[in-house]
Amino acid sequence: MAEKISHQRNKEILNLLLKNSQLQVYELAEKLNVTQATIRRDLTSLEASGKLYRTHGGAIIKEQTVSWLATTLEERMSYNIEMKERIAKKIVNYIEDSESIMMDGSSTNMAIAKQLSKTKKNLLIITNSQPLGDLFLENDESDNSIYTVGGELLYGTQNTVGPIAENNLNLFRADKAIISTTSILPEEGLFSASPQESEIKKLMIKYSKEVILVFDSTKVGISALSKFNNFENIDVVITNSEIDKENLDIIKSKVKIVELA
């Protein structure tokens, strides 16, 4: 009976983290009407099973569980929402009206697209994500122009990849690129779950004058299959303030501007 109750409580903890991105131990204890010691034991068990990350005094949900398998866009948009929104609000300071911007498809960039579509005008967006392009079109008064590159459409991520997409990108040059990543190993570089998506990111970095890397702290230290950059040509990093100091210091040694949201 106790094991069944613990299993149900673990499911409730994960559901709460999906909705709230990050919660403290005392908040979980209050919501579930148990002691903080019980919550700490539950969090230790869930972390050991790879379902969340412990933080100082709390926990955050874990997005990526398999190094070569990308979760769906809908799943990723339900994770760490508050962190991604903070990152999106910070990036507004680095984008000007009427700039041309390459953006790869990701849940973080979806949050950024929502923010930019509300705050900037006359942007030219080049993306391999139809859902991201659609977000920029929602605001009729922004006068944004959208180019979505063709290619093989991946079911889970809803991004186009492959030779056709790469050939399309070869036709464009942009002021800036906003690049997301599945994984960051600070000593090694940036990784994607898909080699095909890595090629898209490489080209966007290559064909943009300035590159802004965006990621939330849950991406740091996890494994993904395909390396696409080792911090070369990254001009600005924007991440959330929960990133641990050791990894932050390594990243700061490689990139001149690191902005915390």
C-alpha positions in Angstrom: 0.0 0.0 0.0 2.8 2.4 0.9 4.6 1.7 -2.3 1.4 2.4 -4.3 0.9 5.7 -2.4 4.6 6.7 -3.1 4.2 5.8 -6.8 1.0 8.0 -7.1 2.8 10.9 -5.3 5.7 10.7 -7.7 3.3 11.0 -10.6 1.7 14.0 -9.0 5.2 15.6 -8.4 6.0 15.2 -12.1 2.7 16.6 -13.2 3.2 19.6 -10.9 6.7 20.2 -12.3 5.4 20.0 -15.9 3.0 22.8 -15.1 5.3 24.9 -13.0 8.7 24.3 -14.5 10.5 24.5 -11.1 9.2 24.0 -7.6 10.8 24.1 -4.1 10.6 21.3 -1.6 8.4 23.2 0.7 6.0 24.1 -2.1 5.7 20.4 -3.1 5.2 19.4 0.5 2.3 21.9 0.9 0.6 21.0 -2.4 0.8 17.2 -1.6 0.2 17.5 2.2 3.3 15.6 3.2 6.5 16.4 5.0 9.5 18.0 3.3 11.5 14.9 4.3 9.1 12.7 2.3 9.4 15.0 -0.7 13.2 14.9 -0.5 13.1 11.1 -0.6 10.7 11.2 -3.6 12.9 13.7 -5.5 16.0 11.6 -4.8 14.2 8.5 -6.3 12.9 10.4 -9.3 16.3 11.9 -10.0 17.9 8.4 -9.8 15.4 7.2 -12.4 16.3 10.1 -14.7 13.0 12.0 -14.6 14.1 15.2 -13.0 17.0 17.3 -11.8 17.5 18.3 -8.2 18.2 22.0 -7.6 19.1 23.9 -4.5 16.0 23.4 -2.4 13.8 21.9 -5.1 13.7 20.2 -8.6 13.1 20.8 -12.3 11.7 18.5 -14.9 14.1 16.7 -17.2 13.4 17.2 -20.9 15.7 14.8 -22.7 16.0 11.2 -21.8 17.6 9.5 -24.8 20.6 11.0 -26.5 19.5 10.2 -30.1 15.7 10.6 -29.7 14.2 14.1 -29.8 11.0 14.6 -27.9 8.0 16.1 -29.7 7.6 19.8 -30.0 4.4 19.7 -28.0 6.1 17.8 -25.1 9.0 20.2 -25.0 6.7 23.2 -25.0 5.2 21.9 -21.8 8.6 21.7 -20.0 10.3 24.5 -18.1 7.9 27.1 -19.5 8.8 29.9 -17.0 12.6 29.6 -17.8 12.0 29.8 -21.5 9.7 32.8 -21.1 12.4 34.6 -19.1 15.0 33.9 -21.8 12.6 35.1 -24.5 12.1 38.5 -22.6 15.9 38.9 -22.4 16.6 38.4 -26.0 14.4 41.4 -27.0 17.4 43.6 -26.0 19.6 42.0 -28.7 17.1 42.2 -31.6 16.3 45.4 -33.5 13.4 46.2 -35.8 13.9 45.4 -39.5 16.7 42.8 -38.9 17.0 39.5 -40.7 17.1 36.5 -38.4 17.7 32.8 -38.8 15.9 30.7 -36.2 16.0 26.9 -35.9 12.9 25.1 -34.6 12.7 24.5 -30.9 10.5 25.0 -27.9 12.8 27.8 -26.6 12.7 29.5 -30.0 8.9 29.2 -30.0 8.8 31.2 -26.8 11.2 33.7 -28.3 9.0 34.0 -31.5 6.0 34.8 -29.4 7.9 37.6 -27.6 9.5 39.1 -30.7 6.2 39.1 -32.6 4.8 41.3 -29.9 7.7 43.7 -29.5 9.5 44.0 -32.9 8.4 45.1 -36.3 9.4 44.4 -39.9 11.6 41.4 -39.1 12.6 39.0 -41.8 12.6 35.5 -40.3 14.3 32.5 -42.0 13.4 29.2 -40.2 13.1 25.5 -40.7 10.0 25.4 -38.5 6.5 26.0 -39.9 5.0 26.4 -36.3 7.5 29.1 -35.5 6.8 30.9 -38.7 3.1 30.8 -38.0 3.7 32.5 -34.6 5.3 35.5 -36.4 2.3 35.8 -38.7 -0.2 36.0 -35.9 0.4 39.7 -35.3 -0.8 41.3 -38.5 0.5 44.7 -37.5 4.2 43.7 -37.1 4.8 43.5 -40.9 7.1 40.5 -40.5 8.3 38.5 -43.6 8.7 34.8 -43.1 10.8 32.3 -45.2 10.4 28.7 -44.2 12.9 26.4 -45.8 11.7 23.2 -47.5 12.9 19.7 -47.0 12.1 16.5 -45.1 9.6 17.3 -42.4 10.4 15.5 -39.1 7.3 14.2 -37.4 8.3 14.9 -33.8 10.1 18.2 -34.0 8.1 19.6 -36.9 11.3 20.9 -38.4 12.5 20.5 -42.0 15.9 18.9 -42.5 18.0 17.2 -45.2 19.6 18.2 -48.5 16.7 20.3 -49.7 16.6 22.3 -46.5 20.3 22.7 -46.5 20.3 23.9 -50.2 17.6 26.4 -49.3 19.6 27.8 -46.5 22.6 28.3 -48.8 20.6 31.0 -50.6 20.2 33.2 -47.5 22.4 35.5 -45.4 21.1 37.0 -42.1 22.0 39.7 -39.6 21.6 37.3 -36.7 20.9 33.7 -35.9 19.1 32.5 -32.8 20.2 29.0 -32.2 18.9 26.5 -29.6 20.5 23.3 -28.5 19.5 19.9 -27.0 22.6 19.5 -24.9 25.5 21.5 -23.6 28.7 19.9 -22.3 30.7 23.1 -21.3 34.1 21.5 -21.9 33.1 20.0 -25.3 30.4 22.0 -27.0 26.9 22.0 -28.2 24.9 18.9 -29.3 21.6 18.0 -31.0 19.7 14.7 -30.8 19.7 14.5 -34.7 22.7 14.8 -37.1 20.3 16.3 -39.6 19.2 19.0 -37.2 22.9 19.6 -36.5 23.6 20.4 -40.1 20.8 23.0 -40.1 22.2 24.7 -37.1 25.7 24.7 -38.6 24.5 26.5 -41.7 22.5 29.1 -39.7 25.6 29.8 -37.7 27.7 30.0 -40.9 25.4 32.4 -42.8 24.7 34.9 -40.0 26.8 37.9 -38.9 26.0 37.4 -35.3 24.9 34.3 -33.4 22.9 34.2 -30.2 22.8 30.8 -28.4 19.7 30.2 -26.2 19.1 27.3 -23.8 17.7 26.7 -20.3 19.8 25.3 -17.6 18.3 21.8 -17.8 20.3 21.3 -21.1 23.6 21.6 -19.3 25.5 18.3 -18.7 23.0 16.0 -20.5 24.0 13.8 -23.4 22.8 14.2 -27.0 24.0 12.4 -30.1 25.4 14.9 -32.6 27.9 17.8 -31.9 27.3 20.9 -34.1 29.6 23.5 -32.5 32.3 24.0 -29.8 31.3 27.6 -29.0 33.1 29.0 -32.1 31.3 31.9 -33.7 28.9 32.2 -30.7 28.6 35.9 -29.9 26.0 35.9 -27.1 24.7 33.2 -24.7 21.3 33.7 -23.0 20.3 31.2 -20.4 18.5 31.3 -17.1 20.0 32.1 -13.7 19.6 28.6 -12.3 22.6 27.3 -14.2 25.3 26.2 -11.7 28.3 28.3 -11.2 30.9 25.8 -12.3 29.4 25.3 -15.7 28.6 29.0 -16.0 32.3 29.9 -15.4 33.4 27.5 -18.1 30.9 28.9 -20.6 32.0 32.5 -19.7 35.6 31.5 -20.5 34.5 30.6 -24.0 31.9 33.3 -24.9 32.3 37.0 -24.4 28.7 37.9 -23.5 26.6 35.6 -21.2 23.2 37.0 -20.2 21.2 35.4 -17.4 17.5 35.6 -17.4 
